[in-house]
Amino acid sequence: QVQLVESGGGLVQAGGSLRLSCVASGGIFSKNTMGWYRQVPGKQRELVARISSGGSTNYADSVKGRFTISRDNAKNGVYLQMNSLQPEDTAVYYCNAITASGGRYWGQGTQVTVSS
């Protein structure tokens, strides 16, 4: 079992920045693929960014060049630096872990609101 706890959401003006953090417990963090997803009411949860156990990253087209995902295996942490935020980035952001055995786990979510 993997437990994920997110933090760092909040209210920010358009053009501003936020940094989301997710700390994992349980399992072997360094072997997990970690990701950030977001969801708005009435829409499906969508991938924002993902980082593999080896450090490879991929991003949704809508956030490329603005968001950066990183991980610190020593701290069991994954982070999402979000710059140049826009109102359309408003959503609940969820941390996700995929273990080496294929288990999939979610955090409780953190709200990000970008005002225009």
SVG drawing of the C-alpha trace seen along z (x, -y; Angstrom):
<svg xmlns="http://www.w3.org/2000/svg" viewBox="-20 -39 38 46">
<polyline fill="none" stroke="black" stroke-width="0.4" points="0.0,0.0 1.1,-3.5 -0.2,-6.6 0.1,-9.9 -0.3,-13.4 -0.4,-16.5 0.1,-20.1 0.7,-23.4 -2.5,-24.3 -4.2,-27.6 -5.5,-30.7 -3.2,-32.6 -3.6,-35.4 -3.1,-34.6 0.5,-34.7 1.5,-33.6 3.2,-30.4 2.5,-27.6 4.5,-24.5 2.7,-21.3 4.3,-18.7 3.4,-15.1 5.0,-12.9 4.6,-9.1 4.8,-6.5 4.8,-2.7 6.3,-0.8 9.6,-1.5 9.3,-5.1 12.3,-5.1 10.7,-2.3 7.4,-4.1 6.3,-6.1 4.8,-9.3 2.4,-11.6 0.2,-14.6 -3.4,-14.7 -6.1,-17.3 -9.9,-17.3 -12.6,-19.9 -16.2,-19.2 -18.0,-17.3 -14.8,-16.3 -12.5,-13.3 -9.3,-13.4 -6.4,-14.2 -2.7,-13.6 -0.7,-16.8 2.8,-15.4 4.5,-12.1 8.0,-11.1 9.4,-7.6 11.6,-5.8 14.5,-6.6 13.6,-10.3 12.0,-10.5 9.2,-13.0 6.2,-13.7 3.7,-16.5 0.3,-17.4 0.6,-19.7 -1.3,-22.4 1.3,-22.7 4.6,-22.2 7.0,-25.0 5.1,-26.2 5.1,-23.2 8.0,-21.1 7.7,-17.8 10.6,-16.6 11.2,-14.0 13.5,-13.5 13.8,-9.9 15.6,-10.6 12.5,-12.5 9.9,-10.2 8.6,-13.4 7.4,-14.4 6.8,-18.1 5.0,-20.1 6.3,-23.6 3.6,-25.6 4.5,-28.9 2.5,-31.3 -0.7,-29.9 -3.9,-30.6 -7.6,-30.4 -7.9,-27.2 -5.4,-25.6 -8.0,-25.8 -8.7,-22.2 -8.2,-19.7 -4.7,-18.3 -4.1,-14.7 -0.8,-12.9 -0.6,-9.4 1.8,-6.5 2.2,-3.5 4.3,-0.8 6.6,1.7 4.0,4.4 1.3,2.3 -0.5,1.0 -2.1,-2.4 -2.6,-4.9 -4.1,-8.4 -3.8,-11.2 -6.7,-13.1 -6.2,-16.1 -5.4,-19.7 -7.3,-22.6 -5.6,-25.1 -7.6,-28.2 -6.3,-30.8 -8.1,-34.1 -8.2,-36.3"/>
</svg>
